[in-house]
């Protein structure tokens, strides 16, 4: 089904924008996530010069990492779960009031993070904990009502994200830099676990749609052993971080998790269709996540690799590409359109990868870039999400696309 855009009327009735955005989780939270992921790095690198106005006890770089992991990716998580769960379970979706409450809970800590306001850490911790707890409760409630266990893995990982975020905020409040760094690594691994679960769910229908646009057959069958391998080994790596294992031992655990994500890439080998942007984007997300995890492990085993750069390969590359891919897929399938990706989506995905290269190239390759530190990389990264927002925003905000799904 193809939907034409250009007017806000439906049967002579003009629906308020808030009603449209509150119709489904992705309509409000994907744009919020795109704006936060785009603007937060730019403000930090260019406006504040790698500093924050009110940051006193914690380095601004730690604040930046926290805001990307809990803030930007957090909004994407809310949008994904509140959109996908009703589809997976054939249940009524959250709309309007509950979504706006979640948005308000999410937005409060983002203001704290934008300023680096150490004294407001407890407030930010409680607000972030509230929306994370609400997500867990939502998943458990749907699981109970539908008598299904399909959502429990997501509920468990989001509960882990909740606990890790509270531990990170506690470390902020206690000015415990060592604990902050440990919990930042744990949060990164938690997101790897969530990414592994999400890609396992998304890859199957997307690949089948690419292979058979008529949807009459399902030629793609994933290997069952790969479905949860990446998430499972990420959980073991988390246990190693919390136990304080030696760099060598924990390094092998990160390498194992990375190998599991690299293994998932092989499932994209579905013939010439593997070169389609929809397949490459999801496979690239797994590949970059795996590569970053391997680099962290290699650095701990003695390779001359700065862990910060390796973690950026995981977050900017693997998680960033995965999130943007979900934005592109949902932005089509939930507004009455279907694959393939258009040129703006392909451009956004390519620009994101370029942004990652610009971020890590000075440290990995000694490349000298003009302008403030990481300024060009942050602008390029921001452009990827802004391209998506400009291309998909009109259809997301068009009331005629409400209820127009092709998935």
C-alpha positions as CSV (number, residue, x, y, z in Angstrom):
1,X,0.0,0.0,0.0
2,X,1.3,3.4,-0.9
3,X,0.1,6.5,0.9
4,X,0.1,10.0,-0.7
5,X,0.9,12.9,1.6
6,X,0.3,16.6,1.5
7,X,-2.8,17.4,3.6
8,X,-3.7,17.0,7.2
9,X,-7.4,16.4,6.7
10,X,-9.2,13.1,6.9
11,X,-12.9,13.1,5.9
12,X,-12.9,16.8,6.5
13,X,-11.6,16.6,10.1
14,X,-8.2,18.0,11.1
15,X,-6.6,16.0,13.9
16,X,-4.3,17.9,16.4
17,X,-0.7,17.0,16.0
18,X,-0.5,15.7,19.6
19,X,-3.3,13.3,18.9
20,X,-1.4,12.0,15.8
21,X,1.9,11.7,17.7
22,X,0.1,10.0,20.6
23,X,-1.5,7.3,18.4
24,X,1.5,5.0,18.5
25,X,4.8,4.8,20.3
26,X,7.1,5.2,17.3
27,X,5.4,8.5,16.3
28,X,6.5,10.4,19.3
29,X,9.6,8.6,20.5
30,X,11.5,7.9,17.3
31,X,11.6,11.7,16.5
32,X,12.5,12.4,20.1
33,X,15.3,9.9,19.9
34,X,16.5,11.2,16.6
35,X,16.6,14.8,17.8
36,X,18.5,13.8,21.0
37,X,21.0,11.5,19.3
38,X,21.6,14.3,16.7
39,X,21.8,17.3,19.0
40,X,23.4,16.0,22.2
41,X,26.9,15.3,20.6
42,X,26.8,18.5,18.7
43,X,26.0,20.6,21.8
44,X,28.7,18.8,23.7
45,X,31.5,19.1,21.2
46,X,30.8,22.5,19.5
47,X,28.7,24.6,21.9
48,X,30.3,23.5,25.1
49,X,33.7,22.6,23.8
50,X,33.7,19.1,25.4
51,X,32.5,20.5,28.6
52,X,29.1,21.1,30.3
53,X,28.0,24.2,32.2
54,X,27.2,22.7,35.6
55,X,29.5,19.6,35.6
56,X,31.7,19.8,38.6
57,X,32.4,16.3,40.1
58,X,32.1,14.1,37.0
59,X,34.0,14.6,33.7
60,X,31.8,16.0,30.9
61,X,32.7,13.0,28.7
62,X,31.0,10.7,31.2
63,X,27.9,12.8,31.2
64,X,27.9,12.6,27.4
65,X,28.2,8.8,27.4
66,X,25.4,8.5,30.0
67,X,23.1,10.7,27.9
68,X,23.7,8.8,24.7
69,X,23.2,5.4,26.4
70,X,20.2,6.2,28.6
71,X,18.8,9.2,26.8
72,X,19.0,8.9,23.1
73,X,18.9,5.1,22.9
74,X,16.4,5.1,25.7
75,X,13.9,7.0,23.7
76,X,14.4,4.6,20.8
77,X,13.8,1.7,23.2
78,X,10.5,3.2,24.5
79,X,9.3,3.7,20.9
80,X,10.3,0.3,19.8
81,X,8.7,-1.6,22.7
82,X,5.5,0.3,22.7
83,X,5.1,-0.2,18.9
84,X,6.4,-3.8,18.6
85,X,4.8,-5.4,21.6
86,X,1.2,-4.8,20.5
87,X,2.1,-6.2,17.0
88,X,3.8,-9.3,18.4
89,X,1.0,-10.1,20.9
90,X,-2.1,-8.7,19.0
91,X,-2.9,-6.5,21.9
92,X,-4.2,-2.9,22.2
93,X,-1.3,-0.4,21.9
94,X,-0.5,2.3,24.4
95,X,-1.9,5.7,23.2
96,X,-2.0,9.3,24.2
97,X,-1.8,9.8,28.0
98,X,0.5,6.9,28.8
99,X,2.8,7.8,26.0
100,X,3.0,11.4,27.0
101,X,3.7,10.5,30.6
102,X,6.5,8.3,29.5
103,X,7.8,11.2,27.3
104,X,7.7,13.5,30.3
105,X,9.5,11.1,32.5
106,X,12.2,10.6,29.8
107,X,12.6,14.3,29.1
108,X,13.3,15.5,32.6
109,X,16.7,13.8,33.0
110,X,17.7,15.0,29.5
111,X,17.6,18.6,30.7
112,X,19.8,17.5,33.7
113,X,22.2,15.8,31.3
114,X,22.3,18.7,28.9
115,X,23.6,20.9,31.7
116,X,25.7,18.3,33.5
117,X,23.9,19.3,36.7
118,X,25.5,17.1,39.4
119,X,23.2,18.3,42.2
120,X,20.1,17.0,40.3
121,X,21.4,13.5,39.9
122,X,18.9,12.0,42.3
123,X,16.0,13.6,40.5
124,X,17.3,12.4,37.1
125,X,17.8,8.9,38.6
126,X,14.3,8.6,39.9
127,X,12.7,9.8,36.6
128,X,14.8,7.5,34.4
129,X,14.0,4.6,36.8
130,X,10.3,5.5,36.5
131,X,10.0,5.1,32.8
132,X,12.3,2.0,32.7
133,X,10.2,0.4,35.5
134,X,7.0,1.3,33.5
135,X,8.4,-0.5,30.5
136,X,9.2,-3.6,32.5
137,X,5.7,-3.6,34.1
138,X,4.1,-3.1,30.7
139,X,5.9,-6.1,29.2
140,X,5.1,-8.3,32.2
141,X,1.5,-7.3,32.2
142,X,1.1,-8.1,28.5
143,X,3.0,-11.4,29.1
144,X,0.6,-12.4,31.9
145,X,-2.6,-11.4,30.0
146,X,-1.5,-13.3,26.8
147,X,0.1,-16.2,28.7
148,X,3.2,-15.8,26.6
149,X,6.9,-16.0,27.5
150,X,8.0,-14.2,24.3
151,X,8.5,-10.9,26.0
152,X,10.3,-12.1,29.1
153,X,13.8,-11.8,27.6
154,X,13.2,-8.2,26.8
155,X,11.7,-7.6,30.2
156,X,14.8,-9.1,31.8
157,X,17.2,-7.0,29.8
158,X,15.3,-3.8,30.4
159,X,15.2,-4.6,34.2
160,X,19.0,-5.0,34.0
161,X,19.2,-1.7,32.2
162,X,17.1,-0.2,35.1
163,X,19.5,-1.5,37.7
164,X,22.6,-0.5,35.8
165,X,21.3,3.0,35.3
166,X,20.6,3.3,39.0
167,X,24.1,2.1,39.8
168,X,25.6,4.6,37.4
169,X,23.6,7.4,39.0
170,X,24.7,6.3,42.4
171,X,28.3,6.3,41.3
172,X,27.7,9.9,40.0
173,X,26.3,11.0,43.3
174,X,29.2,9.4,45.2
175,X,31.8,10.8,42.8
176,X,33.1,7.3,42.3
177,X,34.8,7.6,38.9
178,X,35.9,3.9,38.8
179,X,32.4,2.7,39.4
180,X,31.1,5.1,36.8
181,X,33.4,3.7,34.2
182,X,32.5,0.1,35.1
183,X,28.8,0.8,34.9
184,X,29.2,2.7,31.6
185,X,30.8,-0.5,30.2
186,X,28.0,-2.6,31.7
187,X,25.4,-0.3,30.1
188,X,27.1,-0.7,26.8
189,X,26.9,-4.5,27.1
190,X,23.2,-4.3,28.2
191,X,22.4,-2.5,25.0
192,X,24.3,-5.1,23.1
193,X,22.0,-7.7,24.7
194,X,18.9,-5.7,23.7
195,X,20.2,-5.2,20.2
196,X,20.8,-8.9,19.8
197,X,17.3,-9.7,20.8
198,X,15.8,-7.0,18.6
199,X,17.8,-7.9,15.5
200,X,16.8,-11.5,15.9
201,X,13.1,-10.4,15.9
202,X,13.4,-7.9,13.0
203,X,15.7,-9.7,10.6
204,X,13.3,-12.6,9.9
205,X,10.3,-10.6,8.6
206,X,12.5,-8.1,6.8
207,X,14.6,-10.7,5.0
208,X,11.5,-12.7,4.0
209,X,9.9,-9.5,2.6
210,X,13.0,-8.8,0.6
211,X,13.1,-12.3,-0.7
212,X,9.4,-12.5,-1.4
213,X,7.7,-9.1,-1.6
214,X,4.3,-10.9,-2.2
215,X,4.6,-12.3,1.3
216,X,3.2,-15.6,0.0
217,X,6.2,-17.6,1.3
218,X,8.7,-17.4,4.1
219,X,12.0,-18.6,2.4
220,X,14.2,-17.4,5.2
221,X,14.6,-19.5,8.3
222,X,17.1,-18.3,11.0
223,X,19.4,-20.7,12.7
224,X,17.9,-21.2,16.2
225,X,21.3,-21.4,17.8
226,X,22.1,-17.9,16.7
227,X,19.0,-16.2,18.0
228,X,20.1,-15.5,21.5
229,X,23.8,-16.3,21.3
230,X,25.0,-12.6,21.2
231,X,22.7,-11.6,24.0
232,X,23.7,-14.6,26.1
233,X,27.5,-14.0,25.7
234,X,26.9,-10.2,26.4
235,X,25.3,-11.3,29.7
236,X,28.4,-13.4,30.6
237,X,30.6,-10.4,29.8
238,X,28.5,-8.2,32.1
239,X,29.0,-10.8,34.9
240,X,32.8,-10.5,34.3
241,X,32.7,-6.7,34.5
242,X,30.8,-6.8,37.8
243,X,33.1,-9.5,39.2
244,X,36.1,-7.4,38.5
245,X,37.9,-10.1,36.5
246,X,41.4,-9.5,35.3
247,X,41.8,-7.6,31.9
248,X,42.9,-10.8,30.2
249,X,40.0,-12.9,31.4
250,X,37.4,-10.2,30.8
251,X,39.0,-9.5,27.4
252,X,38.2,-13.0,26.3
253,X,34.6,-12.6,27.4
254,X,34.3,-9.5,25.3
255,X,35.9,-11.3,22.3
256,X,33.4,-14.2,22.7
257,X,30.5,-11.8,22.7
258,X,31.9,-10.0,19.7
259,X,32.4,-13.3,17.8
260,X,28.7,-14.1,18.4
261,X,27.6,-10.9,16.8
262,X,30.0,-11.4,13.9
263,X,28.5,-14.9,13.5
264,X,25.0,-13.3,13.0
265,X,26.3,-11.5,10.0
266,X,26.5,-14.8,8.1
267,X,22.7,-15.0,8.2
268,X,22.7,-12.1,5.7
269,X,24.1,-14.4,3.0
270,X,20.9,-15.0,1.2
271,X,22.1,-14.6,-2.4
272,X,22.3,-11.4,-4.4
273,X,19.5,-9.9,-2.2
274,X,22.1,-9.5,0.5
275,X,23.3,-6.3,-1.2
276,X,19.9,-4.7,-0.5
277,X,20.2,-1.8,1.9
278,X,17.7,-3.3,4.3
279,X,19.8,-6.5,4.7
280,X,23.1,-4.7,4.7
281,X,22.0,-2.2,7.4
282,X,20.9,-5.0,9.9
283,X,24.0,-7.1,9.1
284,X,26.2,-4.0,9.4
285,X,24.7,-3.3,12.9
286,X,25.8,-6.8,14.0
287,X,29.2,-6.5,12.3
288,X,30.1,-3.2,13.9
289,X,28.8,-4.3,17.3
290,X,30.9,-7.4,17.0
291,X,34.0,-5.5,15.7
292,X,33.8,-3.1,18.6
293,X,33.5,-5.9,21.2
294,X,36.4,-7.7,19.6
295,X,38.5,-4.5,19.8
296,X,37.7,-4.0,23.4
297,X,38.8,-7.6,24.1
298,X,41.9,-7.2,22.0
299,X,42.9,-4.0,23.8
300,X,42.7,-5.8,27.1
301,X,44.9,-8.6,25.8
302,X,47.6,-6.1,24.8
303,X,46.7,-4.7,21.4
304,X,47.4,-0.9,21.2
305,X,43.8,0.0,21.1
306,X,42.2,2.7,23.3
307,X,39.1,1.2,24.9
308,X,37.1,4.5,24.4
309,X,37.5,4.2,20.6
310,X,36.5,0.6,20.6
311,X,33.4,1.4,22.6
312,X,32.5,4.1,20.1
313,X,32.6,1.4,17.4
314,X,30.0,-0.5,19.4
315,X,27.8,2.5,20.3
316,X,28.0,4.9,17.3
317,X,28.5,2.0,14.8
318,X,26.6,-1.1,16.0
319,X,23.9,0.5,18.2
320,X,23.6,3.6,16.1
321,X,23.2,1.7,12.8
322,X,20.7,-0.7,14.4
323,X,18.6,2.1,15.8
324,X,18.6,4.0,12.6
325,X,17.7,0.8,10.7
326,X,14.7,0.3,13.0
327,X,13.6,3.9,12.4
328,X,13.7,3.4,8.6
329,X,11.9,0.1,8.7
330,X,9.2,1.2,11.2
331,X,8.8,4.5,9.5
332,X,7.8,2.7,6.3
333,X,5.9,-0.3,7.6
334,X,3.8,1.6,10.2
335,X,2.8,4.4,7.8
336,X,1.3,2.3,5.1
337,X,4.4,1.9,3.0
338,X,6.8,-0.9,2.4
339,X,10.3,-1.8,1.4
340,X,12.7,-1.0,-0.2
341,X,14.4,1.9,1.5
342,X,14.3,5.2,-0.4
343,X,17.3,7.3,-1.2
344,X,17.0,9.4,2.0
345,X,17.1,6.3,4.2
346,X,20.1,4.9,2.3
347,X,21.8,8.3,2.6
348,X,21.2,8.5,6.3
349,X,22.6,5.0,6.9
350,X,25.7,5.8,4.9
351,X,26.3,9.2,6.6
352,X,26.1,7.5,10.0
353,X,28.9,5.1,9.0
354,X,30.9,8.1,7.8
355,X,30.4,9.8,11.1
356,X,31.7,6.7,12.9
357,X,34.8,6.7,10.7
358,X,35.5,10.4,11.4
359,X,35.2,9.7,15.1
360,X,37.6,6.8,15.3
361,X,40.0,7.6,12.4
362,X,42.1,10.2,14.3
363,X,42.9,7.6,17.1
364,X,43.1,4.5,15.0
365,X,44.8,6.0,11.9
366,X,46.3,9.2,13.2
367,X,44.2,11.2,10.8
368,X,44.1,14.9,11.6
369,X,40.7,16.6,11.1
370,X,39.9,20.3,10.9
371,X,37.9,22.1,13.6
372,X,37.2,21.4,17.2
373,X,37.9,17.9,18.6
374,X,35.2,15.5,17.3
375,X,33.3,18.4,15.9
376,X,33.2,17.1,12.3
377,X,32.3,13.6,13.5
378,X,29.4,14.9,15.6
379,X,28.0,17.0,12.8
380,X,28.1,14.1,10.4
381,X,26.5,11.7,12.9
382,X,23.8,14.3,13.6
383,X,23.2,14.7,9.9
384,X,22.3,11.0,9.6
385,X,19.4,11.3,12.1
386,X,18.3,14.7,10.8
387,X,18.1,13.3,7.2
388,X,15.9,10.5,8.6
389,X,13.7,13.0,10.5
390,X,13.3,15.3,7.5
391,X,12.4,12.3,5.2
392,X,10.1,10.4,7.5
393,X,8.7,13.2,9.7
394,X,5.9,14.3,7.3
395,X,4.5,10.8,7.0
396,X,4.8,10.1,10.8
397,X,2.9,13.3,11.5
398,X,0.2,12.8,8.8
399,X,-3.0,11.6,10.3
400,X,-3.9,9.6,7.2
401,X,-1.2,7.1,8.0
402,X,-2.8,6.2,11.3
403,X,-3.6,2.5,11.2
404,X,-1.9,2.1,7.9
405,X,0.4,-0.8,8.5
406,X,2.0,-3.1,5.9
407,X,3.6,-5.4,8.5
